[in-house]
């Protein structure tokens, strides 16, 4: 059974273990993945106590969600106000999918798959 957490402006998702933490947050309509660097964590200063790891750009997104679907870590975005209660490909779409060391980034121009290393893009 799929399991998700909705992430919207003002509602981040934080995961912490001891002093190390990660969070997804929406800032200026973009989904950001951040990590803590010190014990101050997300209550401290950017680039001192925490840093941004990834910015996921999207067009016209109302909300994002992260979760597990079909044994894969997924990131989805809404395309309109109907959102996740609607139909995949019409009201919402998958933008990233991770499984066993591989990552797929879905974009209008196709799918990019990486088995190792970093993928950097200004806009997907």
C-alpha positions in Angstrom: 0.0 0.0 0.0 1.3 3.4 -1.0 2.2 5.8 1.8 2.7 9.6 1.4 3.4 12.9 3.2 2.0 16.1 1.6 4.4 19.0 1.6 3.1 22.5 0.9 4.1 26.0 1.7 4.5 26.3 5.4 4.2 22.5 6.0 7.7 21.0 5.8 8.5 17.3 6.4 11.5 16.8 8.7 13.2 13.5 9.5 15.9 13.4 12.2 18.1 10.9 13.8 20.2 12.2 16.7 21.7 15.5 15.5 21.4 14.7 11.8 18.3 15.8 10.0 16.8 16.2 6.6 13.7 18.1 5.5 11.7 18.7 2.4 10.1 22.2 2.3 8.4 24.4 -0.3 10.0 27.8 -0.8 8.9 30.2 -3.5 6.9 27.3 -5.1 10.0 25.0 -5.4 10.6 21.8 -3.4 13.8 22.0 -1.4 15.7 19.2 0.2 17.9 20.4 3.1 20.3 18.8 5.6 21.6 19.8 9.0 25.3 20.6 9.5 25.4 21.3 13.3 23.4 20.7 16.5 21.5 24.0 15.8 20.0 22.3 12.8 17.1 24.0 11.0 16.7 26.6 13.8 20.2 28.0 13.0 21.6 29.8 9.9 21.6 28.6 6.3 25.1 27.5 5.1 26.3 27.4 8.7 23.9 25.2 10.6 22.0 23.7 7.6 22.4 23.6 3.8 20.3 23.0 0.8 21.0 19.8 -1.1 18.6 19.9 -3.9 16.0 22.2 -5.5 13.3 20.6 -7.5 11.7 22.9 -10.0 8.1 22.5 -11.2 5.6 24.4 -13.2 2.3 25.4 -11.8 2.6 23.1 -8.7 0.1 23.5 -5.9 1.6 20.8 -3.6 4.2 18.1 -3.5 4.2 14.7 -1.9 6.9 12.3 -1.0 6.4 8.6 -0.2 6.7 5.0 -1.1 4.8 3.5 -4.0 5.5 0.0 -5.5 8.6 -0.3 -3.2 10.1 2.9 -4.7 10.7 6.3 -3.0 8.7 8.8 -5.1 8.2 12.6 -5.4 5.0 13.7 -7.0 3.6 17.2 -7.8 0.1 18.4 -8.4 -0.8 20.0 -11.8 -4.0 21.7 -10.8 -6.3 22.3 -7.9 -7.8 18.8 -8.0 -4.4 17.5 -7.3 -3.7 14.1 -5.7 -7.4 13.2 -5.5 -7.5 13.3 -9.3 -5.9 11.2 -12.0 -2.2 10.6 -12.6 -0.9 12.5 -15.7 -3.9 14.9 -15.6 -4.2 16.3 -12.1 -0.8 15.1 -10.7 2.4 13.6 -12.0 5.5 11.8 -10.7 8.7 13.9 -10.9 11.3 11.6 -9.2 11.5 7.9 -8.5 14.3 6.2 -6.5 15.0 2.5 -6.1 18.0 0.4 -5.1 20.8 2.9 -5.9 19.1 4.3 -9.0 17.2 7.5 -9.6 14.9 8.5 -12.3 14.0 12.2 -13.0 10.9 12.6 -15.1 10.6 15.6 -17.4 8.7 16.6 -20.4 11.6 15.7 -22.6 11.8 12.1 -21.3 13.3 10.3 -18.3 16.9 10.5 -17.0 18.2 7.5 -15.1 21.3 7.6 -12.9 22.9 4.6 -11.3 25.7 6.6 -9.6 27.1 10.0 -9.4 25.4 13.4 -9.4 22.9 14.8 -11.8 22.8 18.6 -11.9 20.2 20.6 -13.8 19.1 24.2 -13.8 15.6 23.3 -14.8 13.9 20.0 -15.6 
